Amino acid sequence: MNRLTTKSVKGTAKALRGPTHHVVVVGAGLAGLSATLHLLGAGRQVTVVERADEPGGRAGLLDRGGYRVDTGPTVLTMPDLVEEAFAAVGHSMAGRLDLVPLHPAYRARFADGSALDVHTEGTAMEEEIARFAGAREAVGYRRLRAWLEQLYREGRKILHRYATWHLLRRLRLRSRGKETTYYQLQVARQHLRAGVYLLNWLEGQNLTLPTCRQADLERWTTSDDARLRQEAGHFVRWTSSQKITRDLSFPAVRWNGPTQPMDDEARWDTARRLLHDDTLKPEDRLAGLLLLLYAQWPATISRLTVGHIEETDTGARIHLGPVPVELPAPVAELALQQVTVRRCHATLARTNSPWLFPGGQPGRPISAWAMGERLRKLGIRLAEARSTALFQLATELPAAVLARTLGIDITVAVKWQRAAAGDWAAYAAEVSRRTSTRQRG
Ligand SMILES: Cc1cc2nc3c(=O)[nH]c(=O)nc-3n(C[C@H](O)[C@H](O)[C@H](O)COP(=O)(O)OP(=O)(O)OC[C@H]3O[C@@H](n4cnc5c(N)ncnc54)[C@H](O)[C@@H]3O)c2cc1C
């Protein structure tokens, strides 16, 4: 193999060309040492360079006057990772390290003289928390611990890999350095939870991912207690690509555009109600119209600021993507009204909150969830309404215009356009044919 895959600064994978049989690792901290072991295990020759006198980096040891003091890690949270590194070169952790369990694992001392003993064992830790912070905190600790145990029980290593190397990396790539949206995070969480549910079910059946066969998987997907079935498909496909499972198939759902589009007439009825019904709150009307007419998710609407609305000689524009959209008169009025209300409120309350839809907490916008709830109360089914709006817009506008004006990714815009059978490519070809025929004539 003549390629090494590394991670660039932004977290995207990049392949190095050229010979890789000899690798130089800079730094003999835990990361450098474990990389070295994995590279050796993969048959590379490795040279490690370290500027300090000894290896270890922050996991160091001071030897002063007969006293040995660790300078870094106190708790070995995931010994399996250390085990993995030793296993890569055919050694074992037990053969190389003497790990001595300590009770308590360590003692945290605070400036006011109080101390908290940190125990590995659950009951001991709960008792210590009850002593230190009261019964309520101890109950919270027990809940957290139970959740973590469920999360990491059987396939904790696999889930850790899936979360770190797949979900997180994908999130980073998709957000391209921008803040991750609430929805992106929710989707990643659901994928992770789906993996947990499947693993827990397998455990109940005395199965593991490697021993799970197609028939077992189908038993789960058709059972009543299968939760987040569709999302689990994502996890299963990843485990196959990683060769953790064998012969399991979980066909990807083909993207066929909106599966449950809202009736277009119903969409216009709701839009008309929002445009004219003065008994509804103006901010709710505006938010609803941004979803129904401009296919904006509640997460995006909730993060709009007064700066996104631009007053013009004839009305107002909204900046949803790089190119602003001219708002039709009644929507422009609602938008400008909302900006005025926000500015007055900011002056009265002496706040500088820029949010168009402020939340309960000072200086914060309304959460995506709360925005979604408000829209649902107006009778809007969020996903269906957005699908229908995007579907309609995709039949009317070229993908590039959709992407630039609505602030959606171009690849998504192209997919929507295809789904809507938007004939823009054919139309453009037709126009150019007509133009060239005219020119020739
Ligand atoms: C007080 C403290 C407590 C901690 N407690 C825990 C804990 O309980 N559990 C836990 O999991 N983690 C803990 N950590 C974190 C853990 O110690 C570090 O995450 C881990 O040791 C970092 O390893 P690393 O290899 O990434 O970096 P480092 O340990 O920083 O190693 C980098 C190495 O590269 C060398 N180097 C840098 N530049 C060059 C160069 N140009 N040329 C040659 N060599 C170079 C450095 O000298 C160093 O040896 C703790 C850290 C500290 C400081």
The ligand as a Gaussian input file, in Angstrom:
#p B3LYP/6-31G(d) Opt

LIG

0 1
 C       -3.033000      17.543000      34.948000
 C       -3.605000      16.688000      33.851000
 C       -4.514000      15.693000      34.187000
 C       -5.044000      14.868000      33.175000
 N       -5.923000      13.887000      33.545000
 C       -6.370000      13.009000      32.611000
 C       -7.165000      11.886000      33.000000
 O       -7.442000      11.693000      34.166000
 N       -7.594000      11.044000      32.033000
 C       -7.286000      11.246000      30.706000
 O       -7.686000      10.441000      29.855000
 N       -6.529000      12.304000      30.316000
 C       -6.048000      13.174000      31.243000
 N       -5.258000      14.228000      30.856000
 C       -5.033000      14.431000      29.421000
 C       -3.925000      13.528000      28.880000
 O       -2.806000      13.592000      29.698000
 C       -3.551000      14.042000      27.497000
 O       -4.727000      14.136000      26.693000
 C       -2.608000      13.150000      26.765000
 O       -1.516000      12.783000      27.596000
 C       -2.139000      13.910000      25.532000
 O       -1.299000      13.093000      24.756000
 P       -0.700000      13.632000      23.388000
 O        0.232000      12.599000      22.875000
 O       -1.813000      14.024000      22.497000
 O        0.054000      14.987000      23.729000
 P        1.296000      15.238000      24.702000
 O        1.232000      14.388000      25.896000
 O        1.336000      16.714000      24.905000
 O        2.538000      14.776000      23.825000
 C        3.135000      15.548000      22.831000
 C        4.608000      15.167000      22.817000
 O        5.209000      15.751000      21.671000
 C        6.443000      16.342000      22.025000
 N        6.714000      17.370000      21.038000
 C        5.948000      18.455000      20.769000
 N        6.493000      19.153000      19.751000
 C        7.594000      18.490000      19.362000
 C        8.573000      18.719000      18.361000
 N        8.491000      19.779000      17.538000
 N        9.580000      17.843000      18.224000
 C        9.673000      16.759000      19.044000
 N        8.768000      16.496000      20.013000
 C        7.758000      17.349000      20.171000
 C        6.233000      16.840000      23.436000
 O        7.451000      16.993000      24.134000
 C        5.376000      15.708000      24.018000
 O        6.154000      14.680000      24.590000
 C       -4.692000      15.063000      31.811000
 C       -3.775000      16.058000      31.483000
 C       -3.212000      16.856000      32.477000
 C       -2.181000      17.889000      32.104000

